[in-house]
Amino acid sequence: MKRRWMVIPLLALAFGACRNGYTDNKPKDIVEIPVLKLETQDTSLTNDYVADMQAVKNVEVR
């Protein structure tokens, strides 16, 4: 019974906070953000990796 009395005021606060009548009439400042211009270029990548392949059944390839 005590929980019901605690829930009712919380619901009233929650629904009261969701009003559409509140408007923010302050002017918004426009902030300039620096932007980089990207250019495409060809790049060659050569990397050697050490690998060991394992399987359920190891097969020797000749």
ChimeraX commands (.cxc) that place a marker at each C-alpha (Angstrom):
marker #1 position 0.00,0.00,0.00 radius 0.5
marker #1 position 2.88,2.37,0.77 radius 0.5
marker #1 position 4.39,1.75,-2.64 radius 0.5
marker #1 position 1.23,2.88,-4.38 radius 0.5
marker #1 position 1.39,6.23,-2.58 radius 0.5
marker #1 position 5.03,6.62,-3.60 radius 0.5
marker #1 position 4.34,5.85,-7.26 radius 0.5
marker #1 position 1.49,8.35,-7.71 radius 0.5
marker #1 position 3.59,11.50,-7.00 radius 0.5
marker #1 position 6.42,10.18,-9.18 radius 0.5
marker #1 position 4.03,9.65,-12.09 radius 0.5
marker #1 position 2.59,13.13,-11.59 radius 0.5
marker #1 position 6.09,14.63,-11.78 radius 0.5
marker #1 position 6.97,12.61,-14.85 radius 0.5
marker #1 position 3.83,13.61,-16.75 radius 0.5
marker #1 position 4.17,17.22,-15.65 radius 0.5
marker #1 position 7.71,17.40,-17.01 radius 0.5
marker #1 position 6.57,16.29,-20.47 radius 0.5
marker #1 position 4.64,19.44,-21.36 radius 0.5
marker #1 position 4.90,20.89,-24.87 radius 0.5
marker #1 position 4.37,24.46,-23.64 radius 0.5
marker #1 position 8.04,25.03,-22.79 radius 0.5
marker #1 position 9.98,26.74,-25.55 radius 0.5
marker #1 position 13.52,27.99,-25.51 radius 0.5
marker #1 position 13.51,31.39,-27.23 radius 0.5
marker #1 position 17.21,32.07,-26.79 radius 0.5
marker #1 position 19.07,32.71,-30.06 radius 0.5
marker #1 position 21.41,29.89,-30.99 radius 0.5
marker #1 position 25.04,30.78,-31.62 radius 0.5
marker #1 position 26.49,29.28,-34.78 radius 0.5
marker #1 position 29.87,27.74,-34.07 radius 0.5
marker #1 position 32.36,27.33,-36.91 radius 0.5
marker #1 position 34.21,24.04,-36.87 radius 0.5
marker #1 position 37.46,23.57,-38.83 radius 0.5
marker #1 position 37.20,20.91,-41.53 radius 0.5
marker #1 position 39.97,19.06,-43.36 radius 0.5
marker #1 position 39.76,18.42,-47.10 radius 0.5
marker #1 position 40.67,14.82,-47.92 radius 0.5
marker #1 position 42.26,13.81,-51.20 radius 0.5
marker #1 position 42.49,10.32,-52.66 radius 0.5
marker #1 position 45.86,8.83,-53.51 radius 0.5
marker #1 position 47.19,5.41,-54.45 radius 0.5
marker #1 position 48.98,3.52,-51.72 radius 0.5
marker #1 position 50.78,0.21,-51.92 radius 0.5
marker #1 position 50.90,-1.93,-48.81 radius 0.5
marker #1 position 53.18,-4.92,-48.50 radius 0.5
marker #1 position 53.18,-6.77,-45.21 radius 0.5
marker #1 position 54.54,-10.20,-44.39 radius 0.5
marker #1 position 52.73,-12.23,-41.77 radius 0.5
marker #1 position 53.74,-15.41,-40.01 radius 0.5
marker #1 position 50.87,-17.88,-40.19 radius 0.5
marker #1 position 50.18,-21.43,-39.12 radius 0.5
marker #1 position 46.99,-22.96,-40.46 radius 0.5
marker #1 position 45.45,-25.78,-38.47 radius 0.5
marker #1 position 42.44,-27.90,-39.32 radius 0.5
marker #1 position 40.54,-30.80,-37.84 radius 0.5
marker #1 position 42.47,-33.02,-40.24 radius 0.5
marker #1 position 45.90,-31.70,-41.25 radius 0.5
marker #1 position 46.60,-32.22,-44.97 radius 0.5
marker #1 position 50.08,-31.96,-46.45 radius 0.5
marker #1 position 50.17,-30.05,-49.74 radius 0.5
marker #1 position 53.09,-30.74,-52.15 radius 0.5
marker link #1:1,2 radius 0.2
marker link #1:2,3 radius 0.2
marker link #1:3,4 radius 0.2
marker link #1:4,5 radius 0.2
marker link #1:5,6 radius 0.2
marker link #1:6,7 radius 0.2
marker link #1:7,8 radius 0.2
marker link #1:8,9 radius 0.2
marker link #1:9,10 radius 0.2
marker link #1:10,11 radius 0.2
marker link #1:11,12 radius 0.2
marker link #1:12,13 radius 0.2
marker link #1:13,14 radius 0.2
marker link #1:14,15 radius 0.2
marker link #1:15,16 radius 0.2
marker link #1:16,17 radius 0.2
marker link #1:17,18 radius 0.2
marker link #1:18,19 radius 0.2
marker link #1:19,20 radius 0.2
marker link #1:20,21 radius 0.2
marker link #1:21,22 radius 0.2
marker link #1:22,23 radius 0.2
marker link #1:23,24 radius 0.2
marker link #1:24,25 radius 0.2
marker link #1:25,26 radius 0.2
marker link #1:26,27 radius 0.2
marker link #1:27,28 radius 0.2
marker link #1:28,29 radius 0.2
marker link #1:29,30 radius 0.2
marker link #1:30,31 radius 0.2
marker link #1:31,32 radius 0.2
marker link #1:32,33 radius 0.2
marker link #1:33,34 radius 0.2
marker link #1:34,35 radius 0.2
marker link #1:35,36 radius 0.2
marker link #1:36,37 radius 0.2
marker link #1:37,38 radius 0.2
marker link #1:38,39 radius 0.2
marker link #1:39,40 radius 0.2
marker link #1:40,41 radius 0.2
marker link #1:41,42 radius 0.2
marker link #1:42,43 radius 0.2
marker link #1:43,44 radius 0.2
marker link #1:44,45 radius 0.2
marker link #1:45,46 radius 0.2
marker link #1:46,47 radius 0.2
marker link #1:47,48 radius 0.2
marker link #1:48,49 radius 0.2
marker link #1:49,50 radius 0.2
marker link #1:50,51 radius 0.2
marker link #1:51,52 radius 0.2
marker link #1:52,53 radius 0.2
marker link #1:53,54 radius 0.2
marker link #1:54,55 radius 0.2
marker link #1:55,56 radius 0.2
marker link #1:56,57 radius 0.2
marker link #1:57,58 radius 0.2
marker link #1:58,59 radius 0.2
marker link #1:59,60 radius 0.2
marker link #1:60,61 radius 0.2
marker link #1:61,62 radius 0.2
view
